[in-house]
């Protein structure tokens, strides 16, 4: 019987790039540049620097989507570890807009939802609606965001109304926001949203009255007067509020801003000119600096593949490299206080003391951006080197008057750690620190187990962790280790 001939499968050829040799050479240089920038700053896109996001976009625009797809694969592997997790939305947007791959984008959204993204779930929901049109999935996101330690503001209600068209639910959320409002801008901002989205002038008017009762500075009253005039059309009430703004104005900048607002809003050039003249008689106020003091965390973290620590010697080397990195590359951060939970948006206990030479009360609020140390992915281990100073001092130089300081923080061991120091309304500068504590080590595993120790007694930590890795089968048994 004759044997059948089996047709050999032809190897699939790699698609030929539509780029010229000169373009390929240039893009290879750009890829190296993007890789270096990402390793240095953990960004995906940037206005001034070149990262993987710009590279993939340029490749798509030049016609080589296969090369762009390989770059996006690199991004997928690095995001949340070597690329900051707040770029999940930008990444998913680009997969849809430049690569046209909505299925891949959907997988990215699911990873973000599963906990790898520490930012606003509302922003994630809005992106899902824009790119996938999946309103039911987005609704679940909004619900989760509201449940996250009471994270609720008028922007969530705005999105629910605009993106989902659910007026009833939006109204319920607006009511909850009103119950949490404290400051004049809380009430006036809510009133603006309710007027714009729901068209409820009666409710908005009641909120503007509450804002007026809370207002203290010239800018508080001026901004409120503008809203009352624009949204309610109540010129007489707006005039009365502008009068209060004039009474509260203290420096040339405030008189200048107020005069401009009166002229543009009320059309009253005569009054605006009178207010502007007061500017000339007033020297520009030098705003007093504010001193913040409290404990300071200094830390360094390093993510390592579990499979790369397959011997006690490699574990020893890893701990040594961690300590060396901690001594040379660690960063220092003011600790504001204790959090009710890792996702809380308010301080349960405040560690920071505030001194203001003017004697004015200044309130600190926090914007929680998630965990300082990212949870390790499957097959990864996160090593952390850290220590505390008992006391550190920071100087806040305001660019305008305010009563509330909103600071961006991340959570570490139940505490609010300051992670951002540059803000539009003020500069925050670290001055000094003293009273340093012992150097500590912590190890986080992908099965939620963690191990603690100190640099001074690192051998104990190494022994305990090597037993864990041995039980897990990563490190061979001690007998096998000796035999090697």
Secondary structure, 3 states (H helix, E strand, C coil): CCCCCCCCCCCCCCCCCCCCHHHHHHHHHHHHHHHHHHHHHCCCCCCCCCCHHHHHHHHHHHCCHHHHHHHHHHHHHHECCCECHHHHHHHHHHHHHHHCCHHHHHHHHHHHHHHHCCCCHHHHHHHHHHHHCCHHHHHHHHHHHHHCCCCCCHHHHHHHHHHHCCHHHHHHHHHHHHHHCCCHHHHHHHHHHHHHHHCCHHHHHHHHHHHHHHCCCHHHHHHHHHHHHHHHCCHHHHHHHHHHHHHHCCCHHHHHHHHHHHHHHHCCHHHHHHHHHHHHCCCCCCCCCEEEEEEEEEEEEEEEEHHHCCCHHHHHHHHHHHHHHHHHHCEEEEEEEEECCCCCCCEEEECCEEEECCCCCCEEEEEEEEECCCCCCCCEEEEEEEEEEEEEEEEEEECCCCCEEEEEEEEECCEEEECCCECCCEEEEEEEEEEECCCEEEEEECCCCEEEEECCCHHHHHHHHHHHHHHHCCCCCHHHHHHC
